[in-house]
């Protein structure tokens, strides 16, 4: 099963049957720094949308580790921020299914700005809507703060939550 199928499968297992509607499926990365070639990557590594869980509307993002390790760049973050904006307007919870290598280094300062936008929306949503994070794979670097900004965090048995890679420091 490919990661894209895994990301969609995770969503399908969570939502009521046939209730999920994807938002931003055609979004791809933009290359502005480091003279990198633009890449048309499936959903830019993040599937976003809404559906029902037990009949209640819920917004979700599920990161796709097969796309640059699920790393977060400008457009990936824009999808999450837009999702939060819709959830805040409607008063619906957000579930983040995290499988992410952290920041997309190729995008430089655009990726740093992207993280700031996500943190800002999560902070704005705090106390307004429920926020749930499920760490199902890697959750590294700046993405590690998503769990801290959420109301609830669940870590799968094979999930890894860290700020820097566990093997960066000898004996860690």
N, C-alpha and C positions, 0 to 999 in steps of 0.2 A: 504494500500500500504506500503510495507516495505521500509526502508530507502534506501536499495540498489536499489530498484525500483525507489525511489524518485531521487536518484543521477543519475541514467540512464535516468529517465524521464526528468530531468532538461536538460541533454545533448541533448536528442532527441528533446525537444521543441526549442532548440537553433539552431541546425544544419539543413542544407538542408536534405530532406528525404533520408535515406539510405546512407548518406555520412560518418558517423562516423566509425572510425576504432580504436578499443581499443588497447592500448599498456600496457603490464605488467599485464595482467589479472591474471596470475598465481603467482605473487609475494605475499609472505606471510611474516609475522613478524619473526624476529630472536631474540631469547632470549639469552642475554650474561651476564646480571647483575641480582642480587638479587635472584638467584636460581629459577627463574620463569620457568614454563613449556612452551615450544614452543607452539604456537597456530597457527593453519592454519586458518587464518581469511580472508574472501573474499576480495581479492585485497588489503589487509592490510589497508582497510578503505579509499581508494582513487582510483577513476576510472580516468585513464588518456588516452588520445588519441588525434586524430586529425580528421578533416572533413572540410566541407565547410559551410560557412555562406554567403548567397547571392553569391555563386560561388567562394568565396575567401577562401583559406586554413587558418584555425585557429587551434591552439592547445588549449586543455582544460584539466583541472583537476577538478573533482567534488568530494568533500569529503562525506563520508558515515557515518553519525552519528550513525548508528546501530552497527558499529564496534568500540568498546571501545570509544564511544562518538565522533568518528571521530578524535581522538587524533593523534598527529603526533609523529611517532617514526622513527627509522633509515630507514627502507625500504619504508615506506610511503613517507618520504622526498626524498629518492633516486629516486623514480618514478617522483616526481615533478622536481627535478634537471635534470634528463635525458630528460624530456619533454622540459625544458628551453633550454638545449643544442641543441636539434633538432630545436626548434623555432628560436634560435639565428642564427644557420647555414643557415636556409632557409629564414630568414627575416620575419617570420610570427608572428602575434600577439598571446598572451597567455591570456586566460580567466580562472580565478580561481573562482570556485563556492564553497564558503566557508561555512561549517557547521561543526565546530570544537571546541572541548573542550580545546584545547591547547596542551601542551606537554604530551606525554605518560610517566608518572612518573615511571612506571615499568621499563623503559629502561634507566633511569638514565642519565649518561654522554653521552651515544650514542644518546639519544634524543636531548640533548643540542647541540651536534655536528651537528645533522641533521638540526636543525633550522639555525645554522650558515651557512650551505651549501645552504639552500634555500635563505637566505638573500644575500649571495654572488652572486648567480645566478641572483636574481632580480636586484641587483645593477649593475651587468655586463650588463644586458639587458636594463637598463635605458638609454633612448635616442637612443636606437638601434632598439627596437621593441615596439609596443604598448602593455601595460599591463593593464588588466581590472580585477577588483575584484568585485564579487557579493556576498554580505553577505546575505545568505538566512536562516540562523539559528544562532547558537552561533558562535562567532569569538572571542575567548578569549585567554588570555595570550600572548605568543610570536606570535601567529597567527594574533593578532591585528595589528602587524606591516606590514602585507601583504598589507593591504589597504593603508598604508602610503607610501609604496614603489611602489605602482601601479600608473599609470597615471590617471586612473579613478576608482572610487569606487561607487557602487550602493548598497544601503541597502534596503532589502525587508521590508514591514511593520512589519513582525514578526522577523526581523533580530536584533541581539544584538552584538555590537562591544564594547569590553572592555579589559583592561589589567589585572585587577583582578576582580573576580566575584562581581557583583553589590551589593550582600548582605554581603560582607566581612566586611565592615565598617558600624557600626550602623548609620542609618539615610541617607545612601547613596542612 
